[in-house]
Amino acid sequence: MAIRLPRIASCKKVPKGYFAVYVGESQKRFVIPVSFLNQPLFQDLLGLSEEEFGYNHPTGGLTIPCNEDLFADVTSRLN
């Protein structure tokens, strides 16, 4: 069963105004709008990342240490 996330895409190139994050144990890559950075719910996820990894992310990109379902729930609430 696939979860479709609004305004989120998986792609190799990151379009202008978007950035890539890696989520969950499988390190699934999502490309999300930069505007999410201003959202308190997303900032909470960034706090988890800071606690877990500091500024040393294993993939070289921003890794968010939560499961994909939680990420989908949080990002679906953001506009």
trRosetta pair geometry for C-beta under 8 A, 3 or more apart (Angstrom, degrees):
i j d omega theta_ij theta_ji phi_ij phi_ji
3 68 7.3 156 43 141 143 110
3 69 7.5 172 -61 -105 165 62
3 72 5.1 -28 148 -125 145 158
5 8 3.8 -17 108 48 121 126
5 30 7.2 -8 63 -138 157 130
5 72 5.4 -123 -90 -130 107 83
5 75 5.8 21 -164 98 123 127
5 76 6.5 -116 -141 -71 75 85
6 75 7.8 -176 59 131 72 90
6 76 6.1 94 24 -126 102 69
7 32 7.4 64 123 -144 89 70
7 33 6.1 -32 161 -18 118 118
7 75 7.7 -145 72 165 96 103
7 78 7.9 -109 67 91 138 94
8 30 5.2 -15 -176 -169 118 113
8 31 6.9 150 -165 71 63 53
8 32 5.3 -16 -114 -95 91 82
8 75 5.9 39 -51 148 138 147
9 18 7.9 -20 46 -153 101 159
9 30 7.7 127 71 -162 28 65
9 31 5.1 -30 74 62 76 108
10 28 7.6 -65 -102 174 133 90
10 29 5.9 108 -139 92 96 83
10 30 6.1 -63 -83 -109 79 47
10 31 6.4 148 -107 6 27 92
11 14 7.5 155 84 -83 96 42
11 15 7.9 39 73 -22 141 91
11 31 5.6 -38 38 2 85 148
14 18 5.3 -148 -175 94 85 97
14 19 6.1 35 -168 -120 142 32
14 20 5.4 -105 -86 -34 127 97
14 31 5.5 -170 -120 -132 79 119
15 18 5.0 56 64 22 79 123
15 31 7.3 91 21 162 83 137
17 33 6.3 -19 146 -143 89 76
17 34 5.5 -115 -170 10 49 111
17 35 7.8 9 -179 -23 94 89
18 31 5.0 44 156 169 131 95
18 32 6.3 163 -154 83 88 23
18 33 5.7 -57 -101 -99 74 38
18 34 6.4 -128 -92 -30 20 77
19 31 7.1 -173 95 -149 19 65
19 32 6.6 -29 62 61 66 72
19 34 6.0 83 -10 -85 103 77
19 62 7.1 46 140 19 119 134
20 29 5.6 -11 -166 -167 112 102
20 30 7.0 153 -151 80 60 40
20 31 5.2 -33 -92 -94 71 71
20 32 7.9 125 -110 15 24 72
20 61 5.5 -41 99 -164 105 147
20 62 7.2 156 99 40 60 92
21 29 7.4 156 81 -149 37 54
21 30 5.5 -17 61 61 86 91
21 32 6.3 -10 11 14 113 118
21 61 6.9 -171 -120 141 30 111
21 62 4.7 -50 -114 92 78 104
21 63 7.3 143 -171 -104 74 20
21 64 5.4 24 171 -10 124 112
22 27 4.5 -7 -179 -162 119 78
22 28 6.9 148 -156 68 61 32
22 29 5.6 -29 -98 -92 73 64
22 30 7.8 164 -92 18 25 73
22 57 7.8 136 39 176 121 123
22 59 4.9 70 -6 27 163 162
22 61 5.6 112 -16 84 108 112
22 62 6.9 165 19 89 76 50
22 63 4.6 -30 70 -108 104 72
22 64 7.0 170 79 20 48 69
23 27 7.4 128 53 -143 29 28
23 28 5.3 -37 63 64 84 87
23 29 8.0 155 16 -91 78 17
23 30 6.1 15 0 1 122 117
23 63 7.7 168 -76 -160 33 57
23 64 5.0 -12 -102 64 78 103
23 66 6.7 -33 -156 65 94 74
23 67 7.8 64 161 165 96 17
23 68 5.6 110 121 -96 118 69
23 71 4.6 -1 -154 -53 150 166
24 27 6.8 -133 77 -47 68 23
24 28 5.6 21 45 15 118 99
24 66 7.1 -43 -74 94 61 43
24 67 5.3 55 -109 -141 97 42
24 68 4.5 -22 -51 -44 143 83
24 71 7.2 -98 -41 -2 95 134
25 67 7.6 -6 -7 -109 88 73
26 68 7.8 -15 42 -42 109 125
27 59 5.9 149 -157 -71 132 138
27 63 7.0 -44 -123 -125 91 107
28 68 5.9 30 37 -94 142 124
29 61 7.7 44 -121 79 101 158
30 71 7.3 177 -3 153 156 137
30 75 7.9 -110 156 -62 156 170
32 36 5.3 -11 144 3 121 149
32 75 6.6 -103 -122 -132 134 133
33 36 5.5 123 76 -19 77 91
34 37 5.8 -25 178 1 60 117
35 38 6.1 -47 -173 26 55 110
35 39 7.5 60 137 -29 69 102
36 39 5.4 -52 -160 20 51 120
36 42 4.4 142 166 -91 92 169
36 75 7.0 -19 -122 -123 139 88
36 78 5.6 47 -117 158 88 161
37 42 6.6 -101 -96 109 22 133
37 43 7.5 75 -173 -75 46 81
37 46 7.8 58 -134 -53 70 149
38 42 8.0 46 57 56 33 124
39 42 4.3 72 74 14 102 107
39 43 6.6 -168 91 -13 50 86
39 78 5.0 -24 -112 -124 172 117
40 43 5.3 -54 -142 36 33 116
40 44 6.7 44 155 -27 64 96
41 44 5.7 -46 -160 22 33 115
41 45 7.3 31 145 -14 61 99
41 74 5.0 -178 154 -159 116 97
41 77 6.1 32 37 84 175 123
41 78 6.4 -143 63 -69 124 101
42 45 5.5 -48 -159 32 44 113
42 46 6.6 47 144 -20 68 101
42 74 6.6 136 -82 152 60 120
42 75 7.4 65 -89 -91 102 71
42 78 6.3 34 -41 -83 114 149
43 46 5.3 -48 -148 35 39 116
43 47 6.5 49 149 -25 64 98
44 47 5.5 -48 -154 28 34 116
44 48 7.0 38 147 -20 62 97
44 74 7.8 -139 67 -133 111 140
45 48 5.6 -46 -156 29 39 114
45 49 6.7 40 146 -19 65 102
45 64 5.1 5 169 -148 109 127
45 66 6.4 -82 -132 1 97 137
45 71 7.2 85 -126 -110 146 78
45 74 6.2 137 -48 122 128 169
46 49 5.4 -51 -153 34 38 116
46 50 6.4 41 149 -21 67 102
46 62 8.0 -34 -118 -167 85 126
46 64 7.5 -59 -83 -106 42 101
47 50 5.6 -50 -147 34 34 112
47 51 6.4 35 153 -19 65 104
48 51 5.8 -55 -150 36 31 111
48 52 6.2 22 156 -13 66 113
48 64 6.6 64 82 -161 113 74
48 65 5.5 -137 144 58 107 90
48 66 6.2 50 112 -47 162 103
49 52 5.9 -62 -144 42 28 106
49 53 5.9 -31 179 33 67 110
49 57 7.6 -4 -175 -96 110 110
49 62 6.6 11 -166 -173 160 85
49 63 6.2 155 -136 86 107 58
49 64 5.2 -62 -69 -107 114 55
49 65 6.2 152 -95 5 56 85
50 53 7.2 -79 -122 59 16 71
50 54 6.5 42 -165 -113 57 28
50 55 7.9 7 -127 -59 74 62
52 63 7.7 -99 96 102 128 105
52 65 4.3 92 -40 -2 173 151
53 56 5.8 -141 173 72 85 61
53 57 5.2 55 157 -92 152 60
53 58 7.2 -115 -124 -15 127 79
53 63 6.0 96 -32 63 159 112
53 65 7.3 160 -24 -34 102 120
57 60 6.4 -136 92 -21 98 5
57 61 6.1 -99 117 77 143 30
57 62 6.1 -114 -95 -111 165 24
57 63 4.6 160 -153 5 107 102
58 63 6.3 22 37 -32 83 158
59 63 5.6 127 18 -66 111 111
64 71 6.4 113 101 -98 137 120
66 70 4.4 -91 159 79 122 132
66 71 5.6 147 88 -51 110 86
67 70 5.2 94 60 8 76 100
67 71 7.2 -142 100 -3 40 91
68 71 5.4 -55 -147 40 36 115
68 72 6.1 40 154 -23 68 105
69 72 5.6 -52 -147 35 30 112
69 73 6.4 32 153 -21 63 105
70 73 5.6 -53 -149 34 32 113
70 74 6.3 28 155 -15 66 106
71 74 6.0 -56 -146 39 29 107
71 75 6.1 16 162 -8 66 113
72 75 6.3 -61 -137 45 25 102
72 76 6.0 29 161 -26 62 111
73 76 6.0 -58 -147 31 23 112
73 77 7.1 19 155 -17 58 108
74 77 6.1 -67 -164 32 32 109
74 78 7.1 27 148 -24 66 108
75 78 5.6 -52 -152 25 44 116
